[in-house]
Amino acid sequence: MNPLEIVVPVEATGLFQYAWLMIAIPLGVAAILLLGGKATNAWGHWLGVLGVIGSFAVATALFVQMLGAEVADRAVQVSMFDWIDVGNLNLSAALLVDQLSILFALLVTGVGSLIFIYSVGYMAEDPHRRRFFAFMNIFIAAMLTLVLADSYAVLFIGWEGVGLASYLLIGFWQQRRSAALAAKKAFVVNRIGDLGLLVAMFIMMALFGSLNFAEVNQAADTASASWITAIGFLLLLAACGKSAQVPLQSWLLDAMEGPTPVSALIHAATMVTAGVYLVVRSHILFELTPAASLAVCVVGVVTLLAGAWVGSTKDDIKKVLAGSTMSQIGYMMLAAGIGPAGGAFAIFHLFTHGFFKANMFLGAGSVMHAMDDDTDMRHFGALRKVMPWTFVTFGIGYLAIIGIPPLAGFYSKDHIVVAAWERGMAFGALAMLGAAITAFYMTRLMMMTFFGERRWAKGVHPHESPGIMVVPLVVLAIGSAALGMLLNSAIQTWLAPPTGHHPHATALWEIPWQGWATLALVLIGVGVGYLMYRGEISFEQPRTKNPIVYIGRNDLLADQFNDAVFVRGGGKLVDGFQAVDDLLIDGGVRSTTALATGIGDAFSRLQNGYERRYGLWMVVGAVLVSVVLILGRLA
């Protein structure tokens, strides 16, 4: 391995010494809101907004200082305290502020701030709004801990923190049984991925004696290929859990039971991006194991098609967007598995996706706000006439996600498609196919929601959302439109040190043929979606025997598979182990007990309390001893 690819951070000076404030501010705000009680109800939501804005201000200040530093000095370690010091185990709590983590911090706090502001209006009538903002601040703090960690150990604290926060927020309306079950499902499925990360950490500690990113990277090529491959697959398992990748994707669609701002935060800036971050941060380990890297690519391409499949069959507007998140994260995972260049492209797409996906989720929330919380697109139609701001901003997000130039998604997704084609023709062709299906189902969403004849339920009177909800939509729409052009080359150069990528020219006129071929397929997808959904749409979901539609509507039968294989199959496996345990383990114990009891009973009969019997046995014993002695003398 080229040692120049491993960046060793420098010790923090100046403003970098206060990087911990990014985490401390939202944590402190959450503590005030949770412990302050009803006294904070009147203003707690605004304090919650100030918490994430404060973190964004710190992140911005550090980013500006980083811009003025030499490239070699842009990776900074911020030591905080000794965490665990037992024998040979020494773990310190420290942060790593580098080009990759600061980009994530800006995304989490910047997009998060807009979602928080939107939430003030969206949750205005909720009696537990203060608690909602407390949980949201915990979410922000946990995600910042995850991306700013300088080791897998500190990362794991944030990793578990976002799992806890998602559980609290998905089940925020816990009086609804569906929300409570969805929160539990997300929590349980993510524990499977967490096990992968834990075991990977145990192996790293045994092999390298450290969990620090830089130290693990420096020592990685000293380990055997089999151990590095095992670590790669375990990290992939962890990433699949957090980023809802096949086969651990089943929790994501149910997570739509939470308030819509929660969905926006999970999908755009926090939880589902964590898996991509983990793989990119561990890129040196994956470069040493072709098998695990290939597995990342396979998981990514399978998931991008699976998410597109789901998105094409759902009528719930939030679940269509959830399927699209699965698909877009699949693109990022595909890129992350390709190598250094792919890692930079994965983060570029993750950054642009954060804007247009937050834009569309908040736009969906605006539609729900206008439609009395109805999420069924069959009950919408013609909303562009009564919700012009929501329509325009959502439309920009739509054009961005399907990849129409010069909007953001065109640039960021194009890089992934080209890199995938270079990785292998199958990967490239399937990535192109996914782009065409994305254009189809997103066009379907637009047609069913904003065009055609109105299909509003009786008594529903849709209207535009208040200004406090519209302004974040406008800001996110501007980012969805402009970030691709603004960051196309700059973000590659910026991410080169932490990803090992060597940037190349990517002006619009230099896009390879794969990019233009993808655009042609996208336009075909748009045309098919328009032709299929320009006419009359049934108010009720029609029944269908088409297995493709049925499987998509039922979340690819993931719940049925999990129930059959893991719940029922696992139950039978446990029953089998219990039978073996009863026969061999408990049976052996019972046999030993019976033997000891039998011997004890036999000897107890000699102790019956009759003196004459004791005298008889003494005489018999004396005679036997005498016989033995006489026979011995004669011999």
MITIKE-521295 format. One line per 8 residues: number of its first residue (from 1); for each residue x negated, y, z of C-alpha. Coordinates in pm, 1 decimal, decimal comma. Layout:
BEGIN
NUM	X/Y/Z | ...
This chain:
BEGIN
1	0,0/0,0/0,0 | -122,0/348,6/-76,5 | -178,3/519,4/262,8 | -90,0/855,8/107,2 | 271,4/736,7/85,6 | 295,2/721,6/465,3 | 356,4/1062,2/618,1 | 227,9/1106,9/974,2
9	415,5/1391,2/1147,5 | 240,5/1676,1/1325,5 | 323,5/1793,6/1676,5 | 597,2/2052,9/1706,1 | 519,0/2421,3/1750,0 | 728,2/2736,2/1734,1 | 1098,1/2692,5/1664,7 | 1056,9/2320,2/1606,7
17	1016,1/2270,9/1982,1 | 1385,8/2358,4/2015,5 | 1513,7/2110,9/1757,5 | 1680,7/1917,6/2040,6 | 1931,1/2203,0/2067,4 | 2101,9/2071,2/1752,6 | 2210,0/1769,8/1959,5 | 2243,8/1938,0/2297,9
25	2484,7/2213,1/2186,4 | 2769,6/1988,1/2062,2 | 2712,6/1748,3/2353,4 | 2742,5/2036,9/2599,8 | 3057,0/2161,2/2427,6 | 3209,4/1812,8/2442,6 | 3132,2/1793,2/2815,3 | 3301,0/2129,4/2879,5
33	3611,0/2031,1/2684,5 | 3644,1/1688,6/2846,3 | 3570,7/1800,7/3202,7 | 3734,3/2142,9/3184,5 | 4084,0/2000,0/3172,0 | 4390,3/2201,5/3082,2 | 4211,4/2524,9/3168,9 | 4034,9/2502,9/2831,7
41	4343,9/2425,8/2622,6 | 4396,4/2783,6/2505,6 | 4048,1/2832,8/2362,1 | 3888,9/2485,9/2360,5 | 3933,0/2436,9/1986,7 | 3737,8/2753,2/1910,1 | 3461,5/2646,0/2147,5 | 3455,8/2317,0/1957,2
49	3406,2/2506,4/1630,7 | 3128,0/2716,8/1784,7 | 2951,5/2396,7/1894,1 | 2895,6/2268,7/1541,4 | 2826,8/2618,4/1405,4 | 2556,7/2657,3/1673,0 | 2392,4/2335,7/1555,6 | 2415,1/2456,2/1195,5
57	2241,2/2781,1/1291,8 | 1953,6/2588,9/1454,2 | 1924,7/2357,1/1152,2 | 1918,8/2655,7/916,1 | 1646,7/2829,0/1117,3 | 1430,9/2514,5/1113,8 | 1489,1/2470,2/740,9 | 1376,1/2826,8/673,0
65	1062,2/2775,9/883,9 | 996,2/2448,3/701,0 | 1018,3/2626,8/366,0 | 733,2/2854,0/473,0 | 510,6/2568,2/587,3 | 261,6/2366,8/384,6 | 398,9/2038,9/248,6 | 167,5/1839,6/476,3
73	305,2/2021,9/782,2 | 674,2/1978,3/706,1 | 709,5/1652,4/899,1 | 719,5/1748,3/1266,3 | 749,4/1528,6/1574,1 | 935,9/1685,1/1865,3 | 845,3/1497,7/2184,9 | 1105,1/1510,8/2461,8
81	1036,8/1257,0/2738,4 | 908,1/906,6/2813,1 | 1199,3/670,2/2785,4 | 1084,4/315,4/2866,1 | 739,3/232,1/3005,5 | 723,6/-129,9/3125,4 | 409,7/-338,7/3075,8 | 315,3/-325,6/2709,5
89	649,0/-171,4/2615,9 | 626,0/203,6/2582,2 | 910,0/390,7/2412,8 | 931,0/767,3/2404,2 | 1232,1/978,7/2313,4 | 1130,0/1207,7/2029,4 | 1276,5/1367,0/1719,3 | 1142,3/1371,5/1364,0
97	1222,2/1686,0/1169,8 | 1114,1/1634,2/810,5 | 1250,1/1699,5/462,8 | 1491,3/1406,7/481,5 | 1627,2/1460,6/832,0 | 1669,7/1837,9/794,7 | 1869,5/1784,3/475,2 | 2100,3/1550,0/663,8
105	2122,6/1793,0/954,6 | 2230,1/2071,1/718,6 | 2489,8/1845,4/557,2 | 2630,6/1716,5/886,3 | 2655,3/2057,9/1050,5 | 2733,5/2264,5/738,8 | 3012,1/2048,6/599,7 | 3107,7/1964,0/957,5
113	3158,7/2334,5/1037,0 | 3401,4/2369,3/746,1 | 3591,4/2057,8/856,3 | 3610,8/2192,7/1212,1 | 3747,7/2527,6/1093,5 | 4004,8/2346,9/878,4 | 4098,7/2134,3/1180,4 | 4202,9/2440,5/1380,5
121	4495,0/2480,4/1142,1 | 4555,8/2111,7/1074,9 | 4575,7/2016,8/1444,2 | 4753,1/2334,5/1553,2 | 5063,2/2153,1/1677,5 | 4886,5/1859,5/1839,6 | 4910,3/1871,6/2222,2 | 4571,0/1702,9/2256,6
129	4379,9/1932,8/2024,2 | 4115,9/2009,2/2290,4 | 4032,5/1639,3/2330,1 | 4017,8/1604,6/1951,3 | 3751,0/1873,2/1923,7 | 3556,9/1718,5/2211,3 | 3544,0/1382,9/2029,5 | 3448,9/1555,1/1704,1
137	3154,2/1724,7/1877,7 | 3043,2/1387,1/2015,0 | 3055,7/1258,6/1658,8 | 2833,8/1542,7/1535,7 | 2584,6/1498,3/1821,2 | 2562,5/1122,6/1764,9 | 2505,8/1158,6/1390,2 | 2236,3/1420,9/1448,0
145	2066,0/1187,6/1696,2 | 2070,9/914,8/1432,4 | 1916,7/1120,8/1153,1 | 1670,7/1318,2/1368,0 | 1531,5/1015,6/1552,8 | 1161,1/943,3/1513,7 | 1203,0/571,8/1587,8 | 1446,3/288,9/1538,7
153	1510,2/288,3/1914,7 | 1633,8/650,2/1926,3 | 1814,4/596,0/1595,7 | 2001,5/308,2/1760,1 | 2136,7/543,5/2028,4 | 2289,3/763,9/1758,8 | 2395,2/452,6/1565,1 | 2602,6/334,2/1860,4
161	2720,1/688,3/1930,0 | 2883,4/727,6/1589,4 | 3044,7/386,7/1640,4 | 3194,9/503,1/1969,6 | 3304,8/839,3/1828,5 | 3468,3/675,4/1526,4 | 3656,7/441,2/1760,5 | 3785,5/736,7/1962,4
169	3884,1/939,8/1656,4 | 4032,1/667,9/1435,4 | 4250,4/570,5/1729,4 | 4314,6/931,7/1835,6 | 4688,7/887,5/1784,3 | 4674,0/572,0/1990,8 | 5048,5/576,4/2056,2 | 5074,2/435,8/1704,3
177	4992,6/66,2/1712,4 | 4842,8/80,8/1362,1 | 4594,4/348,4/1473,5 | 4492,4/153,9/1782,8 | 4438,8/-162,4/1578,3 | 4242,3/27,2/1311,4 | 4009,6/172,6/1575,9 | 3951,6/-169,8/1727,4
185	3885,7/-318,5/1385,2 | 3627,2/-53,5/1298,8 | 3457,5/-107,3/1633,6 | 3442,0/-487,5/1602,0 | 3325,7/-498,3/1238,1 | 3050,5/-248,4/1311,5 | 2921,5/-464,2/1596,2 | 2828,0/-725,7/1336,0
193	2606,9/-476,6/1157,3 | 2467,6/-353,7/1489,2 | 2348,0/-706,1/1565,1 | 2143,3/-696,8/1245,1 | 1974,5/-371,9/1348,3 | 1902,4/-502,1/1699,1 | 1739,9/-823,5/1575,6 | 1535,8/-625,0/1320,7
201	1412,0/-403,9/1605,5 | 1316,3/-708,4/1814,3 | 1111,9/-846,7/1524,7 | 941,4/-510,9/1465,3 | 849,6/-486,9/1831,8 | 706,2/-838,1/1830,2 | 509,3/-783,9/1506,4 | 395,3/-423,9/1535,9
209	430,0/-339,7/1905,7 | 620,0/-23,7/1815,4 | 951,7/104,2/1681,9 | 819,7/442,0/1570,3 | 880,9/499,0/1199,0 | 525,4/608,9/1116,1 | 362,0/331,1/1319,6 | 587,5/62,4/1172,2
217	514,4/189,8/819,7 | 139,0/190,3/882,4 | 141,3/-167,0/1012,1 | 403,4/-309,8/775,4 | 159,1/-456,0/522,2 | -12,6/-656,6/798,4 | 296,4/-874,8/849,6 | 380,4/-1181,7/644,7
225	616,9/-1144,4/350,6 | 874,7/-1371,1/514,5 | 899,3/-1153,8/825,5 | 927,8/-831,5/621,8 | 1197,9/-994,7/409,0 | 1386,0/-1095,9/723,5 | 1366,7/-737,8/852,6 | 1491,5/-608,5/516,0
233	1796,2/-834,8/513,9 | 1877,8/-750,4/876,8 | 1857,4/-376,2/802,9 | 2082,3/-431,9/501,4 | 2335,6/-607,8/725,6 | 2330,9/-305,1/956,0 | 2375,9/-69,6/661,5 | 2670,1/-272,8/528,2
241	2851,1/-234,5/860,1 | 2812,3/141,3/894,0 | 2850,8/226,4/524,8 | 3145,2/-11,9/463,8 | 2967,4/-214,9/198,6 | 3071,5/-563,3/90,9 | 3120,6/-786,4/289,5 | 3173,9/-554,2/589,8
249	3401,6/-303,0/415,7 | 3736,0/-407,5/564,0 | 3744,3/-141,1/837,2 | 3717,9/163,7/612,1 | 4066,5/165,4/456,6 | 4236,2/110,7/793,5 | 4033,0/401,1/932,0 | 4269,7/632,8/741,2
257	4502,1/600,0/1042,6 | 4304,8/877,6/1210,2 | 4373,1/1249,1/1151,5 | 4265,7/1359,2/803,1 | 3977,3/1581,1/925,9 | 3833,6/1266,1/1086,9 | 3851,6/1090,2/751,0 | 3673,8/1383,2/588,3
265	3398,5/1382,3/851,9 | 3348,1/1004,3/837,1 | 3340,0/989,0/457,6 | 3154,5/1308,0/374,4 | 2895,6/1378,9/640,4 | 2864,0/1118,7/912,8 | 2929,2/750,6/960,2 | 2937,3/596,8/612,8
273	2623,4/784,0/510,2 | 2427,0/631,2/800,0 | 2360,5/303,3/619,5 | 2217,1/481,9/316,6 | 1996,1/689,4/547,0 | 1868,5/374,8/720,7 | 1768,0/208,6/392,9 | 1601,7/523,1/255,2
281	1420,7/591,1/583,4 | 1293,9/229,4/575,7 | 1194,2/245,6/207,4 | 835,9/132,6/272,0 | 960,1/-189,7/431,1 | 1191,2/-251,5/135,1 | 910,0/-182,7/-112,9 | 723,7/-476,5/43,3
289	1013,0/-720,6/-3,7 | 1149,9/-755,3/-359,2 | 1415,0/-1001,9/-238,2 | 1569,1/-759,4/13,3 | 1546,6/-469,7/-235,1 | 1728,0/-677,7/-494,2 | 1992,1/-764,0/-233,6 | 2046,3/-392,9/-165,9
297	2100,4/-333,6/-539,2 | 2341,8/-626,9/-566,0 | 2542,5/-515,3/-263,4 | 2556,0/-162,6/-404,0 | 2677,9/-259,2/-750,5 | 2933,5/-508,4/-613,2 | 3069,8/-246,7/-373,0 | 3088,4/33,0/-630,1
305	3308,8/-192,5/-844,8 | 3508,9/-323,4/-546,7 | 3582,8/30,1/-425,5 | 3688,3/135,1/-775,0 | 3917,9/-167,9/-791,8 | 4087,2/-69,9/-466,6 | 4115,9/295,0/-568,5 | 4289,8/197,6/-893,0
313	4573,8/11,9/-718,6 | 4658,9/216,6/-408,7 | 4947,3/464,5/-385,9 | 4834,9/614,4/-53,1 | 4633,2/923,9/-143,5 | 4393,7/882,5/149,3 | 4330,5/516,7/69,6 | 4253,8/600,6/-292,0
321	3991,1/841,1/-162,0 | 3867,9/577,3/83,7 | 3821,7/333,5/-203,4 | 3630,9/600,3/-391,7 | 3402,4/647,8/-90,0 | 3323,9/276,0/-89,7 | 3241,2/305,6/-457,4 | 3027,4/619,2/-431,2
329	2834,1/484,3/-132,5 | 2782,4/173,9/-346,0 | 2611,1/395,1/-605,2 | 2386,1/533,2/-331,8 | 2298,9/185,2/-202,7 | 2223,0/73,1/-557,9 | 1986,5/367,6/-595,9 | 1826,4/311,9/-254,4
337	1737,7/-44,5/-351,0 | 1566,1/56,4/-673,9 | 1260,0/211,7/-511,4 | 1114,8/555,1/-428,3 | 1280,3/732,4/-722,5 | 1612,2/572,2/-638,0 | 1588,1/684,6/-274,8 | 1563,4/1050,3/-377,8
345	1855,1/1007,1/-619,2 | 2060,1/832,4/-349,3 | 2015,9/1128,9/-113,6 | 2092,6/1376,6/-394,0 | 2420,9/1199,7/-466,6 | 2492,0/1167,2/-94,9 | 2450,0/1543,5/-55,6 | 2674,9/1639,6/-348,5
353	2924,4/1369,8/-249,9 | 2945,0/1523,8/96,4 | 3086,3/1841,1/-58,1 | 3329,9/1706,4/-315,1 | 3453,1/1423,0/-93,1 | 3513,7/1658,5/202,7 | 3684,9/1891,0/-45,9 | 3920,6/1616,8/-165,5
361	3995,8/1468,8/177,0 | 4080,9/1811,1/316,1 | 4282,1/1872,8/-0,9 | 4470,1/1549,7/65,9 | 4531,8/1675,3/419,1 | 4668,8/1997,5/273,6 | 4906,7/1792,9/57,1 | 5014,7/1587,1/358,0
369	5066,6/1907,4/556,1 | 5301,2/2026,3/282,7 | 5481,1/1692,2/242,9 | 5566,8/1623,6/609,2 | 5268,7/1386,1/649,2 | 5377,6/1163,6/360,3 | 5075,9/999,1/194,1 | 5253,3/810,1/-87,4
377	5164,0/967,1/-423,4 | 5485,1/828,6/-573,3 | 5665,9/1089,1/-364,3 | 5459,2/1382,0/-491,6 | 5441,4/1527,0/-843,8 | 5432,0/1886,0/-973,2 | 5255,3/2014,0/-659,1 | 5026,9/2234,5/-868,0
385	5314,2/2479,4/-898,4 | 5367,2/2526,8/-524,8 | 5010,5/2463,7/-399,1 | 4785,3/2650,9/-644,9 | 4483,4/2686,4/-413,8 | 4490,8/2321,3/-314,1 | 4534,5/2219,1/-679,7 | 4242,2/2424,8/-810,3
393	4000,1/2327,9/-532,4 | 4099,8/1961,2/-546,4 | 4069,2/1972,8/-924,7 | 3709,2/2092,7/-896,9 | 3634,6/1803,3/-663,3 | 3799,6/1567,4/-911,3 | 3583,6/1692,6/-1198,6 | 3274,8/1668,7/-979,1
401	3330,2/1309,2/-866,2 | 3397,9/1175,7/-1214,0 | 3085,0/1350,6/-1342,6 | 3193,3/1626,2/-1581,8 | 2902,7/1864,3/-1660,7 | 2789,1/2095,3/-1523,4 | 2953,4/2002,6/-1192,1 | 2757,3/1838,8/-910,8
409	2851,6/1473,9/-963,7 | 2730,5/1473,7/-1323,3 | 2372,4/1546,0/-1221,2 | 2349,2/1329,1/-912,1 | 2529,5/1022,5/-1049,6 | 2350,4/1045,4/-1384,9 | 2013,9/991,5/-1216,7 | 2144,2/675,7/-1049,5
417	2285,4/533,8/-1372,8 | 1957,6/592,3/-1556,8 | 1751,6/443,0/-1272,7 | 1989,4/145,5/-1254,0 | 1947,1/84,5/-1626,8 | 1570,4/84,7/-1581,0 | 1609,5/-165,7/-1294,3 | 1801,2/-399,7/-1520,1
425	2052,7/-386,2/-1801,6 | 2320,5/-555,8/-1588,1 | 2287,4/-296,9/-1312,6 | 2300,5/-10,0/-1561,5 | 2600,5/-146,0/-1752,1 | 2799,0/-212,5/-1432,6 | 2715,2/134,5/-1299,5 | 2853,2/280,5/-1623,5
433	3165,2/65,9/-1593,9 | 3215,2/192,5/-1240,0 | 3198,0/551,6/-1365,3 | 3470,6/479,7/-1623,8 | 3699,2/320,4/-1362,1 | 3634,6/613,7/-1127,9 | 3753,3/853,2/-1397,4 | 4065,7/639,7/-1448,5
441	4183,3/616,0/-1087,9 | 4095,6/975,0/-1000,9 | 4291,6/1090,7/-1307,6 | 4576,0/867,7/-1185,2 | 4562,0/1045,9/-849,1 | 4569,7/1389,5/-1012,7 | 4860,1/1299,9/-1241,3 | 5070,5/1143,5/-964,6
449	5005,5/1426,2/-718,0 | 4990,5/1751,2/-910,9 | 5149,8/1687,8/-1252,8 | 5468,6/1545,1/-1396,2 | 5814,9/1589,4/-1247,3 | 5862,9/1646,4/-878,0 | 5955,5/1336,5/-679,9 | 5985,7/1491,2/-336,8
457	6190,0/1318,1/-72,3 | 6511,3/1486,4/36,6 | 6450,1/1765,8/284,8 | 6082,4/1813,2/193,8 | 5983,5/2166,4/94,8 | 5613,2/2171,3/-1,2 | 5415,5/2490,9/44,0 | 5057,8/2610,6/36,9
465	4851,1/2558,8/351,8 | 4754,8/2853,7/576,4 | 4440,4/3052,5/508,1 | 4235,1/2883,2/778,9 | 4277,5/2556,3/587,1 | 4237,2/2705,0/239,1 | 3908,1/2890,8/299,2 | 3708,1/2571,0/373,5
473	3855,6/2419,3/58,4 | 3728,2/2711,1/-148,6 | 3377,3/2693,9/0,1 | 3358,0/2317,4/-54,3 | 3486,2/2355,2/-410,7 | 3210,1/2607,1/-486,6 | 2953,1/2361,0/-352,5 | 3109,6/2080,3/-557,5
481	3071,9/2290,8/-869,8 | 2730,0/2448,9/-823,3 | 2509,3/2219,2/-612,3 | 2419,5/1986,9/-898,8 | 2268,3/2262,8/-1107,8 | 2104,5/2434,6/-811,8 | 1944,8/2125,5/-657,8 | 1881,4/1905,0/-961,2
489	1503,5/1945,3/-972,0 | 1442,2/2111,4/-635,6 | 1584,0/1828,2/-427,3 | 1356,5/1573,4/-596,4 | 1050,1/1778,7/-514,0 | 1174,5/1841,4/-159,9 | 1234,3/1471,7/-88,8 | 914,8/1344,6/-249,9
497	708,5/1306,5/74,0 | 958,9/1106,9/284,9 | 1077,1/890,8/-5,8 | 748,8/846,0/-195,5 | 920,4/967,2/-513,5 | 735,6/1154,2/-786,8 | 983,8/1396,4/-948,3 | 1021,5/1449,6/-1319,0
505	1190,2/1708,5/-1538,4 | 1567,9/1674,1/-1547,7 | 1713,6/1974,1/-1727,3 | 2059,4/1932,0/-1877,3 | 1920,8/1900,7/-2232,1 | 1675,7/1632,7/-2113,4 | 1942,9/1391,3/-1989,8 | 1870,0/1041,1/-2134,4
513	2114,8/860,9/-2358,4 | 2254,2/664,7/-2063,2 | 2384,6/987,2/-1913,9 | 2571,5/1084,5/-2228,0 | 2700,2/731,0/-2277,7 | 2833,8/739,6/-1922,6 | 3004,7/1071,4/-1993,1 | 3172,2/917,2/-2299,4
521	3303,1/630,5/-2086,2 | 3423,9/879,6/-1827,1 | 3624,7/1065,5/-2091,4 | 3777,8/735,4/-2203,7 | 3874,8/665,0/-1841,5 | 4035,1/1008,0/-1815,7 | 4228,8/946,6/-2135,8 | 4358,8/608,9/-2020,6
529	4464,2/753,4/-1684,7 | 4642,4/1041,7/-1853,6 | 4828,5/821,8/-2101,5 | 4939,2/574,4/-1835,2 | 5066,2/828,5/-1582,0 | 5191,0/1121,2/-1790,1 | 5542,6/979,1/-1803,0 | 5802,9/896,3/-1542,6
537	5675,6/743,2/-1218,5 | 5892,9/530,3/-993,9 | 5967,8/666,0/-646,4 | 5928,5/314,2/-505,4 | 5627,4/92,7/-558,7 | 5728,1/-163,7/-822,4 | 5669,7/-527,4/-745,5 | 5406,0/-695,4/-956,5
545	5275,4/-1046,7/-1003,2 | 4956,0/-919,3/-1161,3 | 4684,8/-1075,3/-943,9 | 4439,7/-791,4/-1011,1 | 4685,4/-530,2/-883,2 | 4799,7/-749,8/-594,2 | 4446,2/-816,0/-473,0 | 4355,6/-447,8/-498,0
553	4664,7/-337,0/-307,3 | 4577,0/-585,6/-34,5 | 4224,4/-452,8/11,1 | 4065,0/-733,6/-192,8 | 4215,5/-982,7/54,2 | 3935,3/-895,0/295,3 | 4158,6/-935,0/601,0 | 4287,6/-1270,7/478,0
561	3931,3/-1385,2/410,8 | 3809,7/-1271,3/751,2 | 4105,1/-1440,1/920,6 | 4055,0/-1767,9/734,2 | 3675,9/-1783,3/756,1 | 3579,3/-1600,4/1071,8 | 3887,7/-1607,7/1295,6 | 4037,5/-1948,9/1214,9
569	3717,3/-2101,1/1082,7 | 3522,0/-1959,7/1371,6 | 3783,4/-2091,5/1611,3 | 3749,1/-2441,3/1468,6 | 3372,1/-2415,2/1491,5 | 3401,0/-2314,6/1855,2 | 3642,6/-2604,0/1915,0 | 3383,3/-2838,9/1764,2
577	3109,3/-2704,5/1988,8 | 3344,8/-2735,9/2285,8 | 3410,0/-3100,9/2199,7 | 3034,1/-3166,6/2181,8 | 2991,7/-2983,3/2509,2 | 3265,6/-3191,8/2673,8 | 3118,4/-3517,3/2542,7 | 2743,6/-3465,5/2590,2
585	2688,7/-3185,7/2840,1 | 2989,7/-3211,4/3068,6 | 3004,0/-3590,1/3007,4 | 2644,0/-3629,0/3122,3 | 2710,9/-3419,6/3430,4 | 3022,2/-3621,1/3512,1 | 2836,1/-3951,8/3462,4 | 2553,2/-3840,6/3688,7
593	2803,6/-3730,4/3949,8 | 2989,8/-4059,8/3931,0 | 2664,4/-4255,9/3967,9 | 2551,4/-4055,4/4269,3 | 2896,7/-4086,2/4426,5 | 2898,7/-4465,2/4369,0 | 2557,5/-4509,5/4528,1 | 2663,1/-4293,9/4817,1
601	2980,8/-4498,2/4867,7 | 2778,3/-4823,3/4866,2 | 2537,0/-4701,5/5129,9 | 2818,5/-4549,0/5335,3 | 2956,0/-4895,5/5393,6 | 2641,1/-4978,5/5587,3 | 2721,1/-4699,8/5830,5 | 3056,7/-4814,6/5971,3
609	2997,3/-4754,7/6347,5 | 3015,9/-5122,9/6463,8 | 2720,7/-5205,9/6696,7 | 2745,4/-5578,7/6640,9 | 2699,0/-5529,9/6267,9 | 2399,8/-5309,8/6325,7 | 2252,2/-5584,3/6551,8 | 2318,7/-5848,0/6286,7
617	2137,2/-5644,4/6017,7 | 1844,1/-5595,5/6256,8 | 1817,4/-5973,1/6309,7 | 1847,3/-6038,2/5935,7 | 1579,7/-5779,4/5869,6 | 1346,7/-5926,9/6129,9 | 1392,9/-6275,3/5983,4 | 1320,2/-6148,9/5631,3
625	1004,1/-5970,4/5748,3 | 891,0/-6281,4/5930,8 | 947,6/-6501,2/5625,9 | 750,3/-6264,6/5408,3 | 458,5/-6256,7/5654,4 | 450,2/-6636,5/5694,0 | 460,7/-6693,8/5318,6 | 187,0/-6442,1/5273,9
633	-34,7/-6614,7/5532,5 | 23,2/-6958,2/5376,1 | -61,4/-6824,1/5034,9
